[in-house]
Amino acid sequence: MGLIWFALMLVLGLFQLAAFQAGLHEWWGLNSVMSVIIGVVALMMGPMGGLAVAVVGFFGAMQAWDWEWWQAGLLCFPSIALTIIMAMIGGTASLGSLILNRKQS
């Protein structure tokens, strides 16, 4: 299971890096090699560099690839989508538990 998760995260990261590259190419006309180098250096800077790559990738996917905002958001900020889904599941389970406990009383 760990190998599958690693492969999925690798593919997601490559798509995010491609969106970052497309964003830099769209805005500043940088070639692919230079954009990838900037992206890799930014990712090595820790969370702030990762956030910068995600934000540029988000706008790159929207402007260069003509994606909708929600598609670009799922690509560049998947943890936010997963958090919302998990909160909805938890809320639904909590509501179901509340309803079942009321019927038993």
Secondary structure as the mmCIF struct_conf table of DSSP 4:
data_model
#
loop_
_struct_conf.conf_type_id
_struct_conf.id
_struct_conf.beg_label_comp_id
_struct_conf.beg_label_asym_id
_struct_conf.beg_label_seq_id
_struct_conf.end_label_comp_id
_struct_conf.end_label_asym_id
_struct_conf.end_label_seq_id
HELX_RH_AL_P HELX_RH_AL_P1 GLY A 2 TRP A 28
HELX_RH_AL_P HELX_RH_AL_P2 SER A 32 LEU A 43
TURN_TY1_P TURN_TY1_P1 MET A 44 MET A 45
HELX_RH_AL_P HELX_RH_AL_P3 PRO A 47 GLN A 63
TURN_TY1_P TURN_TY1_P2 ALA A 64 ALA A 64
BEND BEND1 TRP A 65 TRP A 65
HELX_RH_AL_P HELX_RH_AL_P4 TRP A 69 CYS A 76
HELX_RH_AL_P HELX_RH_AL_P5 PRO A 78 GLN A 104
#
